Amino acid sequence: MLQKNNLGKAYHDATKHSYLSVQMNPNYVDASTQPSTFKVYPKFYRRVQLNVNNPVHSFIWLTSAITLEKVYKDVPYKLRVNPSAGALYPTEVYVQVRGVHGMVDGVYHLEVENNCLTLIYELIDDGLESYIIPTKCISGFIFLISCVYYRSSWKYQDRSLRYCFLDSGHHLGAIAASAYLHSKDIQLIFDFDKLALNTDLGFENKEFITACAISGKAQEKQTRRLRLKVPFVCATDYFEANQFIETSYKATAVQQSYQQQLKQPQLKFDRDKFYQTIFNRRSCRRFRKKCISQEEYLYIWQQLEQPLPTENYEEIEIYSVVHRVEGMSPGLYKGKHLLKAGDFSEQTGYLCINQAIARDCAVTLFFVSDYKSYQTAMQIAGFIGQRVYLGSNYMAIQCSAIGAYYDDETQRFLETTKDVLYAMAIGN
Ligand SMILES: Cc1cc2nc3c(=O)[nH]c(=O)nc-3n(C[C@H](O)[C@H](O)[C@H](O)COP(=O)(O)O)c2cc1C
C-alpha cells in the first residue's frame, strides 16, 4: 500500500532488495533480447558531424562520448564517459543551442553512436526556456537528460526506476565535467514542467525528461512554448510498458525540491590530466585489498563537499565504511566522524548482495537522504557519484558504483531511518 505523505518514499520502498527478493527474482535475462541502446532519428533530419577540434562540438561530445568498445559473452558493449547500471544506458541527451556562432538555433538530439547532432527542431520565438525558466531566454546551451526506461526495466524491472534517476545524475555529472574542461559554468535544474516537455518532444510513454543543465547567458525575455510538436521516434527497437515505472515517474516529476542559493564549485584540476581522467574513467571490477592513503581519501572527500550548482536541492548524507585507509581506524563513519570502530568489510560485501567489490575496496560509501523530491535526491546522489568516480580516478584510485544492496539491512547497519539511495566503492 503506497503512503500518501511522500509518494517518492513509497516508490523507493516498493523497489527494495532483500535477501529473499534477490533469491526469488535474480534478474536473469537473455542477453540476445536486449533492446537497442542508441536512439537514432530518421535520416531525413539534418545532422552536424561533431568535430572534436571545434570547442563547441567538443563540449557537447564529451558529455556522452564512447570511450571503450569491448565484447563480453559475445555481446558488444560501447562504454561511455558516463557509467550506467548494467551498462544499459537508458539516458539520452538533447541540447538547445541559441546564439552560438556557426550553429543553427535549435533543439538537437545527441546521436552518441555516430558522433553527431541531429537537428530535431528549429527555433523562432519559441524554445525550451518556457518550460524550464519561463521569463528568461538563454544564449548558449540548455541540455536535457531523458530516460528511455525500457532499456533498464528490460533487466531490472521496477528497481530500474532508481537506476534511471541515478544514471541521469551521473550524466549530469558528465556534463559538469565537460563544462569545467571547456571553462563553462552550468546550472542544474530539477523542478520544471517535465510532463509538458515529454508531450511536446513527442516522447509518448517511452521516454521521460529527468533534468536540465543550463550553460549560457540569461536574458530577461519571454519565449513561447514549442510551436510544433516533435514527432515520436522510438529509442529502442522494441518496447514493453512498465506501469509501475510510468506511474512513479509521473508522481515524482511534480514533487518540489528544497531550495538553496546557487553556488558554483571551485574545482582545481590540471586540465590535461582531468581530460584523461574523464576519458579513461572506468568502473573497477576487482579490488586487490590494497590500502589508500589518508591524503587520497581526504582529497576525494573534498570533491564531495564542493557546492552543487543548483537551486533545487536535496541533502545527501554520506556514511563511509573504512576498511583500508592508512592512518585511519577501520569502522563506520558518518562524514568524517567515527560511529563504530571495527572491520566491517565482510559485512559491506554481504550487504551489497555479496559483491566482492564492496568487501575488497578501501572504503564503501553509502548515500542516504530524507528528501522531499525523490527524483531530485536520486539524481543528486548520481551527480555526487560522478564526482567520486572522477575524483578517485584523478588520483589513480579505482571506483565502482553499487546500486544493488539489501535496503533494510543496510539501513539497520548504518543505524539510520533515512532511505539508502546509493552505494559506492573506492580503493585499489
Ligand atoms: C546506478 C549505477 C549502479 C551500478 N551498480 C553496480 C553494481 O551494483 N555492481 C557493479 O559491479 N557495478 C555497478 N555499476 C557499474 C556499471 O556496471 C558500469 O558503470 C557499467 O558496466 C559501465 O562500465 P564503466 O563504468 O566502466 O564505463 C553501477 C553503475 C551505475 C551508474
The ligand as an SDF file (V2000), in Angstrom:
LIG
                    3D

 31 33  0  0  0  0  0  0  0  0999 V2000
   23.4410    3.4950  -10.9540 C   0  0  0  0  0  0  0  0  0  0  0  0
   24.5650    2.5020  -11.1200 C   0  0  0  0  0  0  0  0  0  0  0  0
   24.5530    1.3120  -10.4050 C   0  0  0  0  0  0  0  0  0  0  0  0
   25.5960    0.4040  -10.5600 C   0  0  0  0  0  0  0  0  0  0  0  0
   25.6050   -0.7250   -9.7880 N   0  0  0  0  0  0  0  0  0  0  0  0
   26.6360   -1.5840   -9.8640 C   0  0  0  0  0  0  0  0  0  0  0  0
   26.7060   -2.7170   -9.0010 C   0  0  0  0  0  0  0  0  0  0  0  0
   25.8300   -2.9340   -8.1410 O   0  0  0  0  0  0  0  0  0  0  0  0
   27.7780   -3.5420   -9.1320 N   0  0  0  0  0  0  0  0  0  0  0  0
   28.7710   -3.3340  -10.0480 C   0  0  0  0  0  0  0  0  0  0  0  0
   29.7150   -4.1220  -10.1180 O   0  0  0  0  0  0  0  0  0  0  0  0
   28.7330   -2.2490  -10.8790 N   0  0  0  0  0  0  0  0  0  0  0  0
   27.7040   -1.3800  -10.8110 C   0  0  0  0  0  0  0  0  0  0  0  0
   27.6920   -0.2600  -11.6180 N   0  0  0  0  0  0  0  0  0  0  0  0
   28.7540   -0.0180  -12.6020 C   0  0  0  0  0  0  0  0  0  0  0  0
   28.3170   -0.3970  -14.0190 C   0  0  0  0  0  0  0  0  0  0  0  0
   28.2750   -1.7840  -14.1550 O   0  0  0  0  0  0  0  0  0  0  0  0
   29.2400    0.2460  -15.0530 C   0  0  0  0  0  0  0  0  0  0  0  0
   29.0920    1.6330  -14.9880 O   0  0  0  0  0  0  0  0  0  0  0  0
   28.9630   -0.2000  -16.4720 C   0  0  0  0  0  0  0  0  0  0  0  0
   29.2560   -1.5710  -16.6400 O   0  0  0  0  0  0  0  0  0  0  0  0
   29.7730    0.5940  -17.4770 C   0  0  0  0  0  0  0  0  0  0  0  0
   31.1510    0.4770  -17.2300 O   0  0  0  0  0  0  0  0  0  0  0  0
   32.0810    1.7200  -16.9340 P   0  0  0  0  0  0  0  0  0  0  0  0
   31.5530    2.4110  -15.6970 O   0  0  0  0  0  0  0  0  0  0  0  0
   33.4410    1.1320  -16.7390 O   0  0  0  0  0  0  0  0  0  0  0  0
   32.0280    2.6450  -18.1030 O   0  0  0  0  0  0  0  0  0  0  0  0
   26.6520    0.6630  -11.4820 C   0  0  0  0  0  0  0  0  0  0  0  0
   26.6480    1.8650  -12.1950 C   0  0  0  0  0  0  0  0  0  0  0  0
   25.6390    2.7780  -12.0040 C   0  0  0  0  0  0  0  0  0  0  0  0
   25.7020    4.0830  -12.7290 C   0  0  0  0  0  0  0  0  0  0  0  0
  1  2  1  0
  2  3  1  0
  2 30  2  0
  3  4  2  0
  4  5  1  0
  4 28  1  0
  5  6  2  0
  6  7  1  0
  6 13  1  0
  7  8  2  0
  7  9  1  0
  9 10  1  0
 10 11  2  0
 10 12  1  0
 12 13  2  0
 13 14  1  0
 14 15  1  0
 14 28  1  0
 15 16  1  0
 16 17  1  0
 16 18  1  0
 18 19  1  0
 18 20  1  0
 20 21  1  0
 20 22  1  0
 22 23  1  0
 23 24  1  0
 24 25  2  0
 24 26  1  0
 24 27  1  0
 28 29  2  0
 29 30  1  0
 30 31  1  0
M  END
$$$$
